[in-house]
Amino acid sequence: QVQLTESGGGLVEAGGSLRLACTASGRSVSSYAMGWFRQAPGKGREFVAVISWRGRATTYSDSVKGRFTVDRDNAKESVYLQMNSLKPEDTASYYCAADPDYNAYRRGPDSINYWGKGTLVTVSS
């Protein structure tokens, strides 16, 4: 089994930046696509970003493209999400995800095998 642990959430003013981290344990995820979803209060879980196992491919949702960057360090079994130019509408719990299939992220959260417990990001206006 894979356990995913997120960190780095918090309160930030609009226009600010945060860097989320997610570290895997229990089993190596170096051959998995890793990514991030988020869920705002009262809304469903939505895709944010994914990075392929070698880091050669990335995909972003339209709402974060150009502001967020996903990267990974396979030696540390970790994936990161650099969030810049944050907006109040980015407020949500952010969940780390791991799945062997890069295209699973396109199909939606029900297709993802492993999840972290989430970290809360609050952006004040």
C-alpha positions as protocol buffer text, in pm:
chain_id: "A"
residue {
  index: 1
  type: GLN
  ca { x: 0 y: 0 z: 0 }
}
residue {
  index: 2
  type: VAL
  ca { x: 98 y: 359 z: -60 }
}
residue {
  index: 3
  type: GLN
  ca { x: 61 y: 626 z: 206 }
}
residue {
  index: 4
  type: LEU
  ca { x: 73 y: 989 z: 96 }
}
residue {
  index: 5
  type: THR
  ca { x: 133 y: 1276 z: 336 }
}
residue {
  index: 6
  type: GLU
  ca { x: 85 y: 1639 z: 234 }
}
residue {
  index: 7
  type: SER
  ca { x: 234 y: 1947 z: 395 }
}
residue {
  index: 8
  type: GLY
  ca { x: 272 y: 2316 z: 325 }
}
residue {
  index: 9
  type: GLY
  ca { x: -84 y: 2440 z: 343 }
}
residue {
  index: 10
  type: GLY
  ca { x: -181 y: 2754 z: 531 }
}
residue {
  index: 11
  type: LEU
  ca { x: -323 y: 3102 z: 514 }
}
residue {
  index: 12
  type: VAL
  ca { x: -191 y: 3343 z: 252 }
}
residue {
  index: 13
  type: GLU
  ca { x: -302 y: 3675 z: 109 }
}
residue {
  index: 14
  type: ALA
  ca { x: -423 y: 3704 z: -248 }
}
residue {
  index: 15
  type: GLY
  ca { x: -127 y: 3737 z: -481 }
}
residue {
  index: 16
  type: GLY
  ca { x: 97 y: 3537 z: -252 }
}
residue {
  index: 17
  type: SER
  ca { x: 262 y: 3198 z: -294 }
}
residue {
  index: 18
  type: LEU
  ca { x: 269 y: 2860 z: -125 }
}
residue {
  index: 19
  type: ARG
  ca { x: 455 y: 2540 z: -197 }
}
residue {
  index: 20
  type: LEU
  ca { x: 284 y: 2214 z: -115 }
}
residue {
  index: 21
  type: ALA
  ca { x: 477 y: 1892 z: -68 }
}
residue {
  index: 22
  type: CYS
  ca { x: 366 y: 1531 z: -67 }
}
residue {
  index: 23
  type: THR
  ca { x: 581 y: 1239 z: 41 }
}
residue {
  index: 24
  type: ALA
  ca { x: 500 y: 875 z: -21 }
}
residue {
  index: 25
  type: SER
  ca { x: 577 y: 584 z: 207 }
}
residue {
  index: 26
  type: GLY
  ca { x: 501 y: 215 z: 223 }
}
residue {
  index: 27
  type: ARG
  ca { x: 581 y: 152 z: -141 }
}
residue {
  index: 28
  type: SER
  ca { x: 779 y: 333 z: -407 }
}
residue {
  index: 29
  type: VAL
  ca { x: 584 y: 568 z: -633 }
}
residue {
  index: 30
  type: SER
  ca { x: 875 y: 649 z: -860 }
}
residue {
  index: 31
  type: SER
  ca { x: 698 y: 473 z: -1149 }
}
residue {
  index: 32
  type: TYR
  ca { x: 361 y: 635 z: -1077 }
}
residue {
  index: 33
  type: ALA
  ca { x: 210 y: 951 z: -1217 }
}
residue {
  index: 34
  type: MET
  ca { x: 169 y: 1190 z: -925 }
}
residue {
  index: 35
  type: GLY
  ca { x: -69 y: 1478 z: -899 }
}
residue {
  index: 36
  type: TRP
  ca { x: -293 y: 1711 z: -708 }
}
residue {
  index: 37
  type: PHE
  ca { x: -666 y: 1761 z: -674 }
}
residue {
  index: 38
  type: ARG
  ca { x: -852 y: 2013 z: -465 }
}
residue {
  index: 39
  type: GLN
  ca { x: -1190 y: 2038 z: -302 }
}
residue {
  index: 40
  type: ALA
  ca { x: -1355 y: 2360 z: -192 }
}
residue {
  index: 41
  type: PRO
  ca { x: -1631 y: 2357 z: 70 }
}
residue {
  index: 42
  type: GLY
  ca { x: -1955 y: 2228 z: -78 }
}
residue {
  index: 43
  type: LYS
  ca { x: -1795 y: 2131 z: -408 }
}
residue {
  index: 44
  type: GLY
  ca { x: -1662 y: 1817 z: -568 }
}
residue {
  index: 45
  type: ARG
  ca { x: -1297 y: 1719 z: -591 }
}
residue {
  index: 46
  type: GLU
  ca { x: -1137 y: 1870 z: -900 }
}
residue {
  index: 47
  type: PHE
  ca { x: -818 y: 1801 z: -1087 }
}
residue {
  index: 48
  type: VAL
  ca { x: -534 y: 2052 z: -1049 }
}
residue {
  index: 49
  type: ALA
  ca { x: -214 y: 1907 z: -1194 }
}
residue {
  index: 50
  type: VAL
  ca { x: -33 y: 1583 z: -1278 }
}
residue {
  index: 51
  type: ILE
  ca { x: 327 y: 1492 z: -1358 }
}
residue {
  index: 52
  type: SER
  ca { x: 444 y: 1176 z: -1529 }
}
residue {
  index: 53
  type: TRP
  ca { x: 672 y: 932 z: -1352 }
}
residue {
  index: 54
  type: ARG
  ca { x: 986 y: 1066 z: -1521 }
}
residue {
  index: 55
  type: GLY
  ca { x: 869 y: 1424 z: -1492 }
}
residue {
  index: 56
  type: ARG
  ca { x: 871 y: 1471 z: -1869 }
}
residue {
  index: 57
  type: ALA
  ca { x: 500 y: 1541 z: -1902 }
}
residue {
  index: 58
  type: THR
  ca { x: 271 y: 1768 z: -1703 }
}
residue {
  index: 59
  type: THR
  ca { x: -93 y: 1867 z: -1734 }
}
residue {
  index: 60
  type: TYR
  ca { x: -276 y: 2147 z: -1557 }
}
residue {
  index: 61
  type: SER
  ca { x: -635 y: 2253 z: -1519 }
}
residue {
  index: 62
  type: ASP
  ca { x: -720 y: 2571 z: -1705 }
}
residue {
  index: 63
  type: SER
  ca { x: -790 y: 2748 z: -1377 }
}
residue {
  index: 64
  type: VAL
  ca { x: -429 y: 2714 z: -1253 }
}
residue {
  index: 65
  type: LYS
  ca { x: -231 y: 2704 z: -1577 }
}
residue {
  index: 66
  type: GLY
  ca { x: 45 y: 2964 z: -1574 }
}
residue {
  index: 67
  type: ARG
  ca { x: 25 y: 3010 z: -1196 }
}
residue {
  index: 68
  type: PHE
  ca { x: 93 y: 2663 z: -1054 }
}
residue {
  index: 69
  type: THR
  ca { x: 387 y: 2432 z: -1124 }
}
residue {
  index: 70
  type: VAL
  ca { x: 408 y: 2064 z: -1038 }
}
residue {
  index: 71
  type: ASP
  ca { x: 744 y: 1888 z: -1000 }
}
residue {
  index: 72
  type: ARG
  ca { x: 881 y: 1579 z: -835 }
}
residue {
  index: 73
  type: ASP
  ca { x: 1189 y: 1424 z: -681 }
}
residue {
  index: 74
  type: ASN
  ca { x: 1181 y: 1047 z: -721 }
}
residue {
  index: 75
  type: ALA
  ca { x: 1481 y: 1000 z: -494 }
}
residue {
  index: 76
  type: LYS
  ca { x: 1273 y: 1152 z: -215 }
}
residue {
  index: 77
  type: GLU
  ca { x: 947 y: 986 z: -324 }
}
residue {
  index: 78
  type: SER
  ca { x: 797 y: 1333 z: -331 }
}
residue {
  index: 79
  type: VAL
  ca { x: 585 y: 1558 z: -548 }
}
residue {
  index: 80
  type: TYR
  ca { x: 544 y: 1933 z: -508 }
}
residue {
  index: 81
  type: LEU
  ca { x: 300 y: 2202 z: -611 }
}
residue {
  index: 82
  type: GLN
  ca { x: 430 y: 2556 z: -636 }
}
residue {
  index: 83
  type: MET
  ca { x: 136 y: 2794 z: -626 }
}
residue {
  index: 84
  type: ASN
  ca { x: 191 y: 3155 z: -728 }
}
residue {
  index: 85
  type: SER
  ca { x: -43 y: 3449 z: -777 }
}
residue {
  index: 86
  type: LEU
  ca { x: -295 y: 3285 z: -549 }
}
residue {
  index: 87
  type: LYS
  ca { x: -657 y: 3392 z: -566 }
}
residue {
  index: 88
  type: PRO
  ca { x: -939 y: 3359 z: -310 }
}
residue {
  index: 89
  type: GLU
  ca { x: -1101 y: 3103 z: -540 }
}
residue {
  index: 90
  type: ASP
  ca { x: -798 y: 2879 z: -491 }
}
residue {
  index: 91
  type: THR
  ca { x: -912 y: 2825 z: -131 }
}
residue {
  index: 92
  type: ALA
  ca { x: -961 y: 2451 z: -85 }
}
residue {
  index: 93
  type: SER
  ca { x: -823 y: 2138 z: 67 }
}
residue {
  index: 94
  type: TYR
  ca { x: -549 y: 2009 z: -161 }
}
residue {
  index: 95
  type: TYR
  ca { x: -504 y: 1634 z: -200 }
}
residue {
  index: 96
  type: CYS
  ca { x: -201 y: 1450 z: -327 }
}
residue {
  index: 97
  type: ALA
  ca { x: -272 y: 1158 z: -559 }
}
residue {
  index: 98
  type: ALA
  ca { x: -77 y: 865 z: -701 }
}
residue {
  index: 99
  type: ASP
  ca { x: -174 y: 632 z: -980 }
}
residue {
  index: 100
  type: PRO
  ca { x: 26 y: 423 z: -1229 }
}
residue {
  index: 101
  type: ASP
  ca { x: -189 y: 560 z: -1514 }
}
residue {
  index: 102
  type: TYR
  ca { x: -126 y: 921 z: -1619 }
}
residue {
  index: 103
  type: ASN
  ca { x: -461 y: 928 z: -1798 }
}
residue {
  index: 104
  type: ALA
  ca { x: -647 y: 835 z: -1479 }
}
residue {
  index: 105
  type: TYR
  ca { x: -619 y: 1199 z: -1375 }
}
residue {
  index: 106
  type: ARG
  ca { x: -815 y: 1302 z: -1685 }
}
residue {
  index: 107
  type: ARG
  ca { x: -1091 y: 1053 z: -1604 }
}
residue {
  index: 108
  type: GLY
  ca { x: -1147 y: 1200 z: -1260 }
}
residue {
  index: 109
  type: PRO
  ca { x: -1099 y: 1131 z: -888 }
}
residue {
  index: 110
  type: ASP
  ca { x: -1284 y: 799 z: -895 }
}
residue {
  index: 111
  type: SER
  ca { x: -1006 y: 661 z: -1116 }
}
residue {
  index: 112
  type: ILE
  ca { x: -723 y: 740 z: -872 }
}
residue {
  index: 113
  type: ASN
  ca { x: -580 y: 460 z: -660 }
}
residue {
  index: 114
  type: TYR
  ca { x: -408 y: 644 z: -375 }
}
residue {
  index: 115
  type: TRP
  ca { x: -486 y: 962 z: -186 }
}
residue {
  index: 116
  type: GLY
  ca { x: -338 y: 1172 z: 87 }
}
residue {
  index: 117
  type: LYS
  ca { x: -554 y: 1317 z: 364 }
}
residue {
  index: 118
  type: GLY
  ca { x: -527 y: 1671 z: 234 }
}
residue {
  index: 119
  type: THR
  ca { x: -385 y: 2004 z: 340 }
}
residue {
  index: 120
  type: LEU
  ca { x: -590 y: 2322 z: 367 }
}
residue {
  index: 121
  type: VAL
  ca { x: -502 y: 2631 z: 165 }
}
residue {
  index: 122
  type: THR
  ca { x: -685 y: 2951 z: 250 }
}
residue {
  index: 123
  type: VAL
  ca { x: -638 y: 3261 z: 37 }
}
residue {
  index: 124
  type: SER
  ca { x: -766 y: 3584 z: 187 }
}
residue {
  index: 125
  type: SER
  ca { x: -878 y: 3877 z: -26 }
}
